[in-house]
Amino acid sequence: MPSGDSVTSTIACHVLEFNLAFERGGFLLQAAARVDAGVTGICGPSGCGKSTLLALLAGLLPPRSGTLSFRDQTLVDVAAKKYVPAWHRHFALVFQDGQLFPHLTVQDNLLYGYRRRAAGERRFELQQVLDLLEIGPLVVRRPAQLSGGERQRVALGRALLYSPRLLLLDEPLAALDERLKQQILPFLRRVKEETHLPMLYVSHARAEVEYLADRTLWMEAGRLLT
Amino acid sequence: MLSPAEWEALRLSARVALWATLLCLPCGILVGWLLARREFRGKFLVEALVQLPMVLPPVVPGYALLLLLGMQGPIGRWLYESFGITLAFTWKGAVIASAVMAFPLLVQPVRVAFRLIDSRLEQAATTLGATPWNAFLTVALPLALPGVLAGSVLCFSRSLGEFGATMAFVGNIPGETRTLPLAIYSFMNVPGGEGAAMRLAGLSIALALLALAASHWLTRRAERRLGYLDHRVPRA
């Protein structure tokens, strides 16, 4: 049995705290954790509910019951009928296949969330992110003209430019072959080290999670193991 | 080449078809999106209601419109008494008749277009600060544009050719409700009208072909603009 840090950690600087239940088609997810600053990995086999958990945190699925708070701000409290929708949470989610908008250029994709943030809330500028992820030459292209690795770097850049309070990464490398994975991992590491954004990194690949994460939570059959 | 009466029929047809398409567009986009994206109680009923004009004899929706929107109908009387609006036997009524008959032809391609868009794209937009309405306007609608354009052209063409419902609801009044098909029908029934009937029939065929070509061109152009056909740079 792999060992992860205890979810009932007593460290006071946790940024995210949740205790959520979700049910669909006989699948029950019941997950509770306190997440600290830095990168938290969530690792587990396919179908264990990792992506569902991220969707619940991002506000893409409504939980059946439970609570979610970020830095002491309650985002979800089902019993109290409180539910902050996805577009007010300021959590960016990087999908497995990027989900770049095919009708927009790379530049317009990158600026999609940036333009929806007030100037005072922006933490990153376009040029910074272009340099960080080495995607400058791609800005005039359309997503259909990008390779898989380029697409994921643009998706990561788009999420960063939204200046999220929390970055959720849902198997961002799963669609790439091993060679591309090895190319992108250093970029993710660089994002971690240079932005200090709290991140939740979901993957079924243990090595990937351990390379990036400061601590790892394990998930199995809809439950986070402690 | 065309007589004043024939020109009049052509102009009226174009005006009726244009207004019918504009009237159908917002409802067609909304209903197409709802049918593609949402599961709700009574969905089958909405689908059936939308498709009904396609499978009914056109005179039936026309007659229903007359019963509802005619001067003696409940809605028609209310419109007249409250706003002074008369629909029966006017060109505005012809717009309504055409819109009802052409609506399914707009909804179908719009619905298919929305169904083909990965709904996670809109989810991605909401995780980047877009409200659902904003995500619809900036992601789903632009991506559905080829379907919306194709549906609009079909709707316009169908409105140009509307006959049965128009005849039943607004009659065949020269200059007011005598659109191209009604003019052809009228010319067919007067001695010596064959020449005019044939000219207008030829014109109808030409307009229909033009509309189909325009639909094809607009769809291709929209697809290219949206990046669907753009793979000039080889994948790495």
Interface residues (C-beta under 8 A of the other chain):
Chain A: A58 G59 L60 P85 A86 W87 R89 H90 F91 A92 L93 F95 Q99 F101 P102 H103 Y112 G113 R116 R117 R141 R142 P143 A144 Q145 L146 S147 G149 E150 R158 A159 Y162 L168
Chain B: D118 R120 L121 Q123 A124 A125 T126 T127 L128 G129 A130 T131 P132 N134 T138 V139 P142 L143 R225 L226 G227 Y228 D230 H231 R232 V233 R235 A236
